[in-house]
Amino acid sequence: MKVSLIDYTGCGRGDDAEYAAAILIFTKSTRLEMKPDGFYEILKWPTERKMDELRYMANTIPSSWEFMHYTFMIESVTRAFTHQLVRTRTASFAQQTMRVLNVKGWDYHTGPSVSCNENLTAQYVDSMDAIAADYDRLIEGGAAVEDARGVLPTNILTNIVMGVNMRTMAEMIYKRSSSRTQGEYREVLEAMKTEVLRVHPWASLFFDQDAHRAVSDLEDQIQRYVPALARPHMIKLLDQIRSR
């Protein structure tokens, strides 16, 4: 799996983080007279003044967060994962096709409960090899690519581009941080977060809010101290809190 941030608010300006912060602050300043000059005035603020304003904004109404945009290239992830990812309503996606593209030589992911067992791994690999051979034979026999793809497994690896605003991304990180979430999903979100913090370090204020961190810390304590049989029920209750 690889996640690359290929575009973002302020990209290529040289003062990327300061410029994006100024846009975020300006769109929140609805109590002021909103004119272009106001944005350029905020852009001149000292960094610490901008940071003070961002700390305040991280714990208020999040509508202005939607003015921060990020575009990611997400590579070598399973279609099982992307089927979940594209359910995100307030995001845009462009995924590598299997309808017209012959994916001969495709690769796949092996889940941890399989890869940790030699016998299961051997069975899994045999199944994948058989599917690959069947796919090639179908196309060689004259089947259209869009029909032959029907035999391909859900864990086939794919690439997808995702465009998302910071509000949606912050909600995804929070709601999908549960241990009940598919591990691949959590790994991708963590990689996305790392990429954003690389260009907008101040975004940590919005991704790691005190209330959200408290819920994650509570889950860690449940995993550590609560008997195994009681954990699923308690974590499910935490997820209900996350979904609000």
Contacts in CASP RR format, 6 or more apart in sequence:
PFRMAT RR
TARGET T0000
AUTHOR 0000-0000-0000
METHOD contacts of the structure
MODEL  1
MKVSLIDYTGCGRGDDAEYAAAILIFTKSTRLEMKPDGFYEILKWPTERK
MDELRYMANTIPSSWEFMHYTFMIESVTRAFTHQLVRTRTASFAQQTMRV
LNVKGWDYHTGPSVSCNENLTAQYVDSMDAIAADYDRLIEGGAAVEDARG
VLPTNILTNIVMGVNMRTMAEMIYKRSSSRTQGEYREVLEAMKTEVLRVH
PWASLFFDQDAHRAVSDLEDQIQRYVPALARPHMIKLLDQIRSR
1 74 0 8 1.000
1 75 0 8 1.000
1 76 0 8 1.000
1 77 0 8 1.000
1 184 0 8 1.000
1 187 0 8 1.000
1 188 0 8 1.000
1 191 0 8 1.000
2 73 0 8 1.000
2 74 0 8 1.000
2 75 0 8 1.000
2 76 0 8 1.000
2 191 0 8 1.000
3 72 0 8 1.000
3 73 0 8 1.000
3 74 0 8 1.000
3 75 0 8 1.000
3 188 0 8 1.000
3 191 0 8 1.000
3 192 0 8 1.000
3 194 0 8 1.000
3 195 0 8 1.000
4 72 0 8 1.000
4 73 0 8 1.000
4 75 0 8 1.000
4 195 0 8 1.000
5 70 0 8 1.000
5 71 0 8 1.000
5 72 0 8 1.000
5 192 0 8 1.000
5 195 0 8 1.000
5 196 0 8 1.000
5 198 0 8 1.000
5 199 0 8 1.000
6 71 0 8 1.000
6 72 0 8 1.000
6 73 0 8 1.000
6 161 0 8 1.000
7 69 0 8 1.000
7 70 0 8 1.000
7 71 0 8 1.000
8 16 0 8 1.000
8 20 0 8 1.000
8 68 0 8 1.000
8 69 0 8 1.000
8 70 0 8 1.000
8 71 0 8 1.000
8 196 0 8 1.000
8 199 0 8 1.000
8 200 0 8 1.000
9 19 0 8 1.000
9 20 0 8 1.000
9 23 0 8 1.000
9 67 0 8 1.000
9 68 0 8 1.000
9 69 0 8 1.000
9 70 0 8 1.000
9 200 0 8 1.000
10 16 0 8 1.000
10 19 0 8 1.000
10 20 0 8 1.000
10 23 0 8 1.000
11 199 0 8 1.000
13 19 0 8 1.000
16 199 0 8 1.000
16 200 0 8 1.000
17 199 0 8 1.000
17 200 0 8 1.000
17 201 0 8 1.000
17 202 0 8 1.000
18 43 0 8 1.000
18 47 0 8 1.000
18 50 0 8 1.000
19 43 0 8 1.000
20 68 0 8 1.000
20 200 0 8 1.000
21 50 0 8 1.000
21 54 0 8 1.000
21 200 0 8 1.000
21 202 0 8 1.000
22 39 0 8 1.000
22 42 0 8 1.000
22 43 0 8 1.000
22 45 0 8 1.000
22 50 0 8 1.000
23 39 0 8 1.000
23 67 0 8 1.000
23 68 0 8 1.000
24 54 0 8 1.000
24 57 0 8 1.000
24 64 0 8 1.000
24 65 0 8 1.000
24 67 0 8 1.000
24 68 0 8 1.000
25 42 0 8 1.000
25 45 0 8 1.000
25 50 0 8 1.000
25 53 0 8 1.000
25 54 0 8 1.000
25 57 0 8 1.000
26 34 0 8 1.000
26 38 0 8 1.000
26 39 0 8 1.000
26 42 0 8 1.000
27 64 0 8 1.000
27 67 0 8 1.000
28 53 0 8 1.000
28 57 0 8 1.000
28 60 0 8 1.000
28 64 0 8 1.000
29 38 0 8 1.000
29 42 0 8 1.000
32 38 0 8 1.000
42 50 0 8 1.000
50 202 0 8 1.000
51 202 0 8 1.000
54 202 0 8 1.000
54 205 0 8 1.000
55 205 0 8 1.000
57 64 0 8 1.000
57 65 0 8 1.000
57 205 0 8 1.000
57 206 0 8 1.000
58 205 0 8 1.000
58 206 0 8 1.000
58 209 0 8 1.000
59 209 0 8 1.000
59 210 0 8 1.000
62 167 0 8 1.000
62 170 0 8 1.000
62 206 0 8 1.000
63 167 0 8 1.000
65 165 0 8 1.000
65 166 0 8 1.000
65 167 0 8 1.000
65 170 0 8 1.000
65 206 0 8 1.000
66 165 0 8 1.000
66 166 0 8 1.000
66 167 0 8 1.000
66 168 0 8 1.000
67 165 0 8 1.000
68 165 0 8 1.000
68 166 0 8 1.000
68 167 0 8 1.000
68 200 0 8 1.000
68 203 0 8 1.000
69 163 0 8 1.000
69 164 0 8 1.000
69 165 0 8 1.000
69 166 0 8 1.000
70 163 0 8 1.000
70 164 0 8 1.000
70 165 0 8 1.000
70 166 0 8 1.000
70 169 0 8 1.000
70 192 0 8 1.000
70 195 0 8 1.000
70 196 0 8 1.000
71 161 0 8 1.000
71 162 0 8 1.000
71 163 0 8 1.000
72 161 0 8 1.000
72 162 0 8 1.000
72 163 0 8 1.000
72 164 0 8 1.000
72 192 0 8 1.000
72 195 0 8 1.000
73 159 0 8 1.000
73 161 0 8 1.000
74 159 0 8 1.000
74 160 0 8 1.000
74 161 0 8 1.000
74 162 0 8 1.000
74 188 0 8 1.000
74 192 0 8 1.000
75 159 0 8 1.000
76 107 0 8 1.000
76 157 0 8 1.000
76 159 0 8 1.000
77 109 0 8 1.000
77 157 0 8 1.000
77 158 0 8 1.000
77 159 0 8 1.000
77 160 0 8 1.000
77 184 0 8 1.000
77 188 0 8 1.000
78 108 0 8 1.000
78 109 0 8 1.000
78 154 0 8 1.000
78 155 0 8 1.000
78 156 0 8 1.000
78 157 0 8 1.000
78 158 0 8 1.000
78 184 0 8 1.000
79 154 0 8 1.000
79 155 0 8 1.000
79 156 0 8 1.000
79 158 0 8 1.000
80 154 0 8 1.000
80 155 0 8 1.000
80 182 0 8 1.000
80 184 0 8 1.000
81 182 0 8 1.000
81 184 0 8 1.000
81 185 0 8 1.000
81 188 0 8 1.000
82 95 0 8 1.000
82 158 0 8 1.000
82 160 0 8 1.000
83 154 0 8 1.000
84 182 0 8 1.000
84 185 0 8 1.000
85 93 0 8 1.000
85 160 0 8 1.000
85 162 0 8 1.000
85 185 0 8 1.000
85 188 0 8 1.000
86 93 0 8 1.000
86 95 0 8 1.000
88 164 0 8 1.000
88 168 0 8 1.000
88 172 0 8 1.000
90 164 0 8 1.000
90 165 0 8 1.000
90 167 0 8 1.000
90 168 0 8 1.000
91 162 0 8 1.000
91 163 0 8 1.000
91 164 0 8 1.000
91 168 0 8 1.000
92 162 0 8 1.000
92 163 0 8 1.000
92 164 0 8 1.000
93 160 0 8 1.000
93 161 0 8 1.000
93 162 0 8 1.000
93 163 0 8 1.000
94 160 0 8 1.000
94 161 0 8 1.000
95 158 0 8 1.000
95 159 0 8 1.000
95 160 0 8 1.000
95 161 0 8 1.000
96 158 0 8 1.000
96 159 0 8 1.000
96 160 0 8 1.000
98 145 0 8 1.000
98 149 0 8 1.000
98 152 0 8 1.000
98 156 0 8 1.000
98 158 0 8 1.000
99 145 0 8 1.000
99 146 0 8 1.000
99 149 0 8 1.000
100 145 0 8 1.000
100 146 0 8 1.000
101 145 0 8 1.000
102 139 0 8 1.000
102 145 0 8 1.000
103 135 0 8 1.000
103 149 0 8 1.000
103 152 0 8 1.000
103 156 0 8 1.000
104 135 0 8 1.000
104 136 0 8 1.000
104 139 0 8 1.000
105 132 0 8 1.000
106 132 0 8 1.000
106 135 0 8 1.000
106 152 0 8 1.000
106 156 0 8 1.000
106 157 0 8 1.000
107 156 0 8 1.000
107 157 0 8 1.000
108 128 0 8 1.000
108 153 0 8 1.000
108 155 0 8 1.000
108 156 0 8 1.000
108 157 0 8 1.000
109 155 0 8 1.000
109 157 0 8 1.000
109 184 0 8 1.000
110 121 0 8 1.000
110 124 0 8 1.000
110 125 0 8 1.000
110 155 0 8 1.000
111 155 0 8 1.000
113 120 0 8 1.000
114 120 0 8 1.000
114 121 0 8 1.000
114 124 0 8 1.000
115 121 0 8 1.000
128 153 0 8 1.000
131 151 0 8 1.000
131 152 0 8 1.000
131 153 0 8 1.000
134 151 0 8 1.000
135 148 0 8 1.000
135 149 0 8 1.000
135 151 0 8 1.000
135 152 0 8 1.000
138 147 0 8 1.000
138 148 0 8 1.000
138 151 0 8 1.000
139 145 0 8 1.000
139 148 0 8 1.000
164 172 0 8 1.000
166 196 0 8 1.000
166 203 0 8 1.000
166 206 0 8 1.000
169 192 0 8 1.000
169 193 0 8 1.000
169 196 0 8 1.000
169 207 0 8 1.000
170 206 0 8 1.000
170 207 0 8 1.000
172 189 0 8 1.000
173 189 0 8 1.000
173 193 0 8 1.000
173 207 0 8 1.000
174 209 0 8 1.000
174 212 0 8 1.000
174 215 0 8 1.000
174 242 0 8 1.000
175 239 0 8 1.000
175 242 0 8 1.000
175 243 0 8 1.000
176 185 0 8 1.000
176 186 0 8 1.000
176 189 0 8 1.000
177 186 0 8 1.000
177 189 0 8 1.000
177 212 0 8 1.000
177 215 0 8 1.000
177 216 0 8 1.000
177 219 0 8 1.000
177 242 0 8 1.000
178 219 0 8 1.000
178 235 0 8 1.000
178 238 0 8 1.000
178 239 0 8 1.000
178 242 0 8 1.000
179 219 0 8 1.000
179 223 0 8 1.000
179 235 0 8 1.000
180 232 0 8 1.000
180 235 0 8 1.000
180 236 0 8 1.000
180 239 0 8 1.000
193 207 0 8 1.000
196 203 0 8 1.000
196 207 0 8 1.000
197 203 0 8 1.000
197 204 0 8 1.000
197 207 0 8 1.000
215 238 0 8 1.000
215 241 0 8 1.000
215 242 0 8 1.000
218 238 0 8 1.000
219 235 0 8 1.000
219 238 0 8 1.000
222 231 0 8 1.000
222 234 0 8 1.000
222 235 0 8 1.000
222 238 0 8 1.000
223 231 0 8 1.000
226 234 0 8 1.000
END
